[in-house]
């Protein structure tokens, strides 16, 4: 995958920048232990389409991945989704204990913004990008989406609330790297908004695909426990609309996204990355 090795190196550099204790080991376990690096790569591949990429951008892509990793550690905890498998390995709290897993998530979250402040001293554009990242990941974004997810277990959401949950839980942190790349490249405000909205569509598609895979894939392929949505009575797209409608809606959304992208950019690598993401098997 494009840029993946650069993201891995930046992650290792940042996580072990202060110390190498058991806390950093727990942080690294969930951050360096595999993953597609979708969010980090979305930032870099879009930035390469808009402008140029430098070392600070590899760091920023790593910071987005650290936010994602912290959220996974906390999501897997017994008080949340109570999962035992992530990226083909036992979840963080099963290896390090719940107490250290919570601290590892906290450590990743705070280290992200500590590093962002350092970067902003060198280039003020990272202030704007960091503000957008906090918004996408916080109580007006991912955290709010997780709240809706947990609050409605066993209770059926209406269509509007389901889309609200999916937009916040998954969509905003998929859209953010695309928006951030447009901001970093100095695109006009209206262009930034267009790319951000494409990112929100991509985020919705990403989550529907996850919901479909939860039904028709295996733990060996997914690297996490399938069938959890039905067991936990979660409001996934599949559970609300059924597998057939979810599949058809996904295909329609995929077609729309690729058509929108083709109108916005002629970059073959960018198009192929979107296509691969939308057709993934895990």
C-alpha positions as CSV (number, residue, x, y, z in Angstrom):
1,X,0.0,0.0,0.0
2,X,1.3,3.5,-0.7
3,X,3.0,5.3,2.2
4,X,2.4,2.5,4.7
5,X,6.0,2.1,5.7
6,X,6.4,5.8,6.2
7,X,3.5,5.8,8.6
8,X,4.8,2.9,10.5
9,X,8.2,4.6,11.0
10,X,6.6,7.8,12.1
11,X,4.4,6.0,14.6
12,X,7.3,4.2,16.2
13,X,9.3,7.5,16.4
14,X,6.5,9.3,18.1
15,X,5.3,6.6,20.5
16,X,8.8,6.1,21.9
17,X,9.8,9.7,21.8
18,X,9.7,10.2,25.6
19,X,10.3,6.8,27.1
20,X,10.1,3.0,26.6
21,X,8.2,1.7,29.6
22,X,5.4,-0.9,29.8
23,X,3.0,2.0,29.1
24,X,4.6,2.7,25.7
25,X,4.7,-1.0,25.0
26,X,1.0,-1.2,25.5
27,X,0.5,1.9,23.3
28,X,2.6,0.3,20.6
29,X,0.9,-3.1,20.9
30,X,-2.3,-1.7,19.5
31,X,-0.7,0.9,17.2
32,X,2.2,-0.9,15.6
33,X,0.5,-4.3,15.7
34,X,-0.9,-4.3,12.2
35,X,-3.8,-2.4,10.5
36,X,-4.5,-1.1,7.1
37,X,-3.5,2.5,7.9
38,X,-6.5,3.7,6.0
39,X,-6.8,7.1,7.6
40,X,-3.1,7.9,7.4
41,X,-2.9,6.9,3.8
42,X,-6.0,8.8,2.9
43,X,-4.2,12.0,4.2
44,X,-1.0,11.3,2.3
45,X,-2.4,10.1,-1.0
46,X,-4.8,13.1,-1.2
47,X,-2.1,15.5,-0.3
48,X,0.1,14.1,-3.0
49,X,-2.7,14.7,-5.4
50,X,-3.1,18.3,-4.3
51,X,0.5,19.4,-3.6
52,X,3.6,17.7,-2.2
53,X,4.3,15.6,0.9
54,X,7.2,16.2,3.4
55,X,8.4,14.7,6.7
56,X,5.9,16.6,8.8
57,X,3.1,15.1,6.8
58,X,4.2,11.5,7.7
59,X,4.0,12.6,11.3
60,X,0.5,14.0,10.9
61,X,-0.6,10.8,9.2
62,X,0.7,8.9,12.2
63,X,-1.2,11.2,14.6
64,X,-4.5,10.4,12.8
65,X,-3.7,6.7,13.2
66,X,-2.9,7.2,16.9
67,X,-6.3,8.7,17.5
68,X,-7.9,5.7,15.7
69,X,-5.8,3.2,17.7
70,X,-6.8,4.8,21.1
71,X,-10.4,4.6,20.1
72,X,-10.1,0.9,19.3
73,X,-8.4,0.1,22.6
74,X,-11.2,1.8,24.5
75,X,-14.0,0.4,22.3
76,X,-12.7,-3.2,23.0
77,X,-13.0,-2.8,26.8
78,X,-15.6,-4.8,28.7
79,X,-17.5,-1.6,29.5
80,X,-17.8,-0.8,25.8
81,X,-17.9,-3.6,23.1
82,X,-16.2,-6.2,25.3
83,X,-14.2,-7.7,22.4
84,X,-11.4,-10.2,22.6
85,X,-9.8,-10.0,19.1
86,X,-8.4,-7.1,17.2
87,X,-6.2,-7.2,14.1
88,X,-5.8,-11.0,14.6
89,X,-4.5,-10.7,18.1
90,X,-5.9,-10.6,21.7
91,X,-7.2,-7.1,22.5
92,X,-5.1,-4.8,24.6
93,X,-6.9,-5.3,27.9
94,X,-6.5,-9.0,27.7
95,X,-2.7,-8.7,27.3
96,X,-2.0,-5.7,29.6
97,X,-5.1,-5.6,31.8
98,X,-8.0,-3.1,31.8
99,X,-6.1,-0.5,33.9
100,X,-3.1,-0.3,31.6
101,X,-5.3,-0.5,28.4
102,X,-7.2,2.6,29.6
103,X,-4.0,4.4,30.2
104,X,-2.5,3.3,26.9
105,X,-5.5,4.8,25.1
106,X,-5.2,8.0,27.2
107,X,-1.5,8.1,26.4
108,X,-2.1,7.9,22.7
109,X,-4.7,10.6,22.8
110,X,-2.6,13.0,24.7
111,X,0.6,12.3,22.9
112,X,-1.2,13.0,19.6
113,X,-2.0,16.6,20.7
114,X,1.3,17.1,22.4
115,X,3.0,16.3,19.1
116,X,0.6,18.5,17.2
117,X,1.4,21.5,19.4
118,X,5.1,20.9,18.6
119,X,4.3,20.8,14.9
120,X,2.2,23.9,15.1
121,X,5.2,25.8,16.4
122,X,6.9,25.1,13.1
123,X,3.9,25.6,10.8
124,X,0.6,27.2,12.0
125,X,-1.5,25.3,9.4
126,X,-1.3,22.4,11.9
127,X,-3.3,24.5,14.4
128,X,-6.3,24.5,12.0
129,X,-5.8,20.8,11.1
130,X,-5.5,19.8,14.7
131,X,-8.7,21.7,15.6
132,X,-10.5,19.8,12.8
133,X,-9.0,16.5,14.1
134,X,-10.2,17.1,17.6
135,X,-13.6,18.0,16.3
136,X,-13.9,14.8,14.2
137,X,-12.7,12.6,17.0
138,X,-14.4,14.3,20.0
139,X,-17.8,14.8,21.5
140,X,-19.0,16.3,18.2
141,X,-17.7,13.3,16.2
142,X,-16.4,9.8,16.9
143,X,-17.0,9.9,20.7
144,X,-20.6,11.1,20.1
145,X,-21.2,8.3,17.6
146,X,-19.9,5.7,20.0
147,X,-22.3,7.1,22.7
148,X,-25.2,6.7,20.3
149,X,-24.1,3.2,19.4
150,X,-23.9,2.1,23.1
151,X,-27.1,3.9,24.1
152,X,-29.3,2.2,21.5
153,X,-28.1,-1.4,22.0
154,X,-31.3,-3.5,22.0
155,X,-33.4,-0.5,20.8
156,X,-34.1,0.2,17.1
157,X,-33.0,3.5,15.7
158,X,-34.9,5.4,13.1
159,X,-33.3,6.1,9.7
160,X,-32.2,9.6,10.6
161,X,-30.5,8.6,13.9
162,X,-28.8,5.6,12.3
163,X,-27.2,7.9,9.7
164,X,-26.3,10.4,12.4
165,X,-24.5,7.6,14.4
166,X,-22.6,6.3,11.3
167,X,-21.6,9.8,10.2
168,X,-20.1,10.5,13.6
169,X,-18.8,7.1,14.7
170,X,-16.9,6.4,11.5
171,X,-17.6,9.0,8.8
172,X,-15.9,12.0,10.4
173,X,-12.6,10.3,11.1
174,X,-12.5,8.9,7.5
175,X,-13.4,12.3,6.1
176,X,-10.9,14.3,8.3
177,X,-7.7,13.1,6.5
178,X,-9.1,14.2,3.2
179,X,-10.3,17.6,4.6
180,X,-6.9,18.0,6.3
181,X,-5.0,17.3,3.1
182,X,-7.0,19.9,1.3
183,X,-6.4,22.5,4.1
184,X,-2.6,21.6,4.1
185,X,-2.4,22.1,0.4
186,X,-4.1,25.5,0.6
187,X,-7.2,24.7,-1.4
188,X,-10.0,27.3,-1.5
189,X,-12.6,26.9,1.2
190,X,-15.3,25.7,-1.2
191,X,-12.9,23.0,-2.6
192,X,-12.1,21.9,1.0
193,X,-15.8,21.5,1.6
194,X,-16.3,19.4,-1.6
195,X,-13.6,17.0,-0.6
196,X,-14.8,16.8,3.0
197,X,-18.3,15.8,1.8
198,X,-16.8,13.1,-0.5
199,X,-15.0,11.9,2.6
200,X,-18.2,11.6,4.5
201,X,-19.7,9.5,1.8
202,X,-16.6,7.3,1.8
203,X,-16.9,7.0,5.6
204,X,-20.5,5.9,5.4
205,X,-19.6,3.3,2.7
206,X,-16.6,2.2,4.9
207,X,-19.0,1.5,7.8
208,X,-21.7,-0.2,5.7
209,X,-18.9,-2.5,4.3
210,X,-17.8,-3.3,7.8
211,X,-21.4,-4.2,8.7
212,X,-21.6,-6.5,5.7
213,X,-18.3,-8.1,6.6
214,X,-19.5,-8.7,10.1
215,X,-22.1,-11.0,8.7
216,X,-20.4,-12.8,5.9
217,X,-16.7,-13.0,6.9
218,X,-14.7,-14.9,9.4
219,X,-12.4,-14.1,12.3
220,X,-9.4,-15.4,10.4
221,X,-10.1,-13.0,7.5
222,X,-11.3,-10.0,9.5
223,X,-8.8,-10.2,12.4
224,X,-11.7,-9.5,14.8
225,X,-14.8,-11.3,16.0
226,X,-17.6,-11.4,13.4
227,X,-21.3,-11.6,14.3
228,X,-20.9,-9.2,17.2
229,X,-23.5,-6.7,15.9
230,X,-26.3,-9.3,16.0
231,X,-25.3,-10.7,19.4
232,X,-25.1,-7.2,21.0
233,X,-28.3,-6.1,19.2
234,X,-26.5,-3.2,17.7
235,X,-28.0,-0.8,15.1
236,X,-25.7,-1.6,12.2
237,X,-26.8,-0.8,8.7
238,X,-27.3,-4.6,8.1
239,X,-29.3,-5.1,11.3
240,X,-31.6,-2.2,10.6
241,X,-32.2,-2.7,6.8
242,X,-31.3,-6.3,6.2
243,X,-28.4,-7.8,4.3
244,X,-29.9,-7.5,0.8
245,X,-30.8,-3.9,1.1
246,X,-27.5,-3.0,2.8
247,X,-25.7,-4.7,-0.1
248,X,-27.6,-2.9,-2.8
249,X,-27.3,0.5,-1.0
250,X,-23.6,-0.2,-0.7
251,X,-23.1,-0.9,-4.4
252,X,-25.1,2.3,-5.2
253,X,-23.0,4.4,-2.8
254,X,-19.7,2.9,-4.1
255,X,-20.7,3.8,-7.7
256,X,-21.6,7.4,-6.7
257,X,-18.3,7.8,-4.8
258,X,-16.2,6.7,-7.7
259,X,-18.1,8.8,-10.1
260,X,-17.7,11.9,-7.9
261,X,-14.0,11.2,-7.5
262,X,-13.5,10.8,-11.2
263,X,-15.0,14.3,-11.7
264,X,-12.8,15.8,-9.0
265,X,-9.4,14.2,-9.9
266,X,-7.7,12.4,-12.8
267,X,-5.1,10.9,-10.5
268,X,-5.0,7.1,-11.2
269,X,-3.4,6.1,-8.0
270,X,-6.0,8.0,-5.9
271,X,-8.8,6.3,-7.9
272,X,-7.3,2.9,-7.5
273,X,-6.9,3.4,-3.7
274,X,-10.6,4.3,-3.4
275,X,-11.6,1.3,-5.5
276,X,-9.4,-1.0,-3.4
277,X,-10.8,0.4,-0.2
278,X,-14.4,0.0,-1.4
279,X,-13.8,-3.6,-2.6
280,X,-11.9,-4.8,0.4
281,X,-12.5,-8.2,1.9
282,X,-11.5,-7.3,5.5
